[in-house]
Structures are given as structure tokens and as C-alpha cells.
Amino acid sequence: MKTKLLIYSLLLTNLMSCSLISNHYHDGQYESNISFFNIVWNINGNEITVDNSLTGISKIDCKQFPNHIEYKEKDGSTKIIKVLQNGNLKVNDLIVLTKIQQNM
């Protein structure tokens, strides 16, 4: 009985730790100058902090993959940010984020 309990608790701990793992493929600070305002994206693990000179600071949960980053909009739709060969991020055809600093 104790062996079963130990095995179940180890399995549960392993499953919980897997859900807490964050990837750091594209961590760093990115910048986009659109018209007259500046946007700085700071990506760290499973979180993106967007500092927009017009609307302020907001935080977004994300998942990093080797070739893209996924995040959910407030309406529940999933958005994909593509990683370009030079390390910059392409949000859409109009917005490309330029990497300005690598997180350590």
C-alpha cells in the first residue's frame, strides 16, 4: 500500500513539474517603432511584458517554441509570432519586432 502511494505521489509530482516548465528560446527585449509611438516587448519564459508608450504596460502569458511563440488574445483566439532567421519576431505583415537585448 505504501509503495502504491509513493508511486502515485511521484507520478503526480512529475506531472505537476512538467506543467511548470517554461522555455526560454526567445527571451530578450524587442522593440517596434510604429509611426509616432514606441513599443517594447520583454519576453521571459512564459510571460511577455508589453510596454506601449500609448496604452501603458500589459502582461501576456505565452508558450515559446523553437520557431514561434503562441499567446492568447482576450477574446480567446490564439496568436502566433513567427521567429525570423535573424532572431527578430514577426507579429504580422506590418509589425516586426527587432531584438535589442538578450536576457541572461
Solvent accessible surface area in square Angstrom, and as a share of the most:
residue,aa,sasa,rsa
1,M,193,0.86
2,K,173,0.73
3,T,91,0.53
4,K,128,0.54
5,L,123,0.61
6,L,105,0.52
7,I,98,0.50
8,Y,138,0.52
9,S,51,0.33
10,L,111,0.55
11,L,95,0.47
12,L,105,0.52
13,T,86,0.50
14,N,85,0.43
15,L,107,0.53
16,M,112,0.50
17,S,51,0.33
18,C,75,0.45
19,S,87,0.56
20,L,142,0.71
21,I,115,0.59
22,S,36,0.24
23,N,61,0.31
24,H,105,0.47
25,Y,114,0.43
26,H,17,0.08
27,D,7,0.04
28,G,0,0.00
29,Q,51,0.23
30,Y,1,0.00
31,E,50,0.22
32,S,7,0.04
33,N,112,0.58
34,I,50,0.25
35,S,104,0.67
36,F,166,0.69
37,F,44,0.19
38,N,53,0.27
39,I,19,0.10
40,V,30,0.17
41,W,22,0.08
42,N,60,0.31
43,I,0,0.00
44,N,88,0.45
45,G,3,0.03
46,N,57,0.29
47,E,68,0.30
48,I,0,0.00
49,T,31,0.18
50,V,16,0.09
51,D,66,0.34
52,N,24,0.13
53,S,79,0.51
54,L,113,0.56
55,T,111,0.64
56,G,35,0.34
57,I,121,0.61
58,S,58,0.37
59,K,134,0.57
60,I,40,0.20
61,D,115,0.60
62,C,8,0.05
63,K,128,0.54
64,Q,2,0.01
65,F,68,0.28
66,P,92,0.58
67,N,102,0.53
68,H,37,0.16
69,I,0,0.00
70,E,48,0.21
71,Y,23,0.09
72,K,130,0.55
73,E,67,0.30
74,K,211,0.89
75,D,118,0.61
76,G,45,0.43
77,S,44,0.29
78,T,68,0.39
79,K,86,0.36
80,I,89,0.45
81,I,0,0.00
82,K,122,0.52
83,V,39,0.22
84,L,61,0.30
85,Q,199,0.88
86,N,111,0.57
87,G,25,0.24
88,N,24,0.12
89,L,0,0.00
90,K,64,0.27
91,V,34,0.19
92,N,70,0.36
93,D,127,0.66
94,L,166,0.83
95,I,43,0.22
96,V,63,0.36
97,L,0,0.00
98,T,67,0.39
99,K,60,0.25
100,I,86,0.44
101,Q,105,0.47
102,Q,89,0.40
103,N,40,0.21
104,M,222,0.99
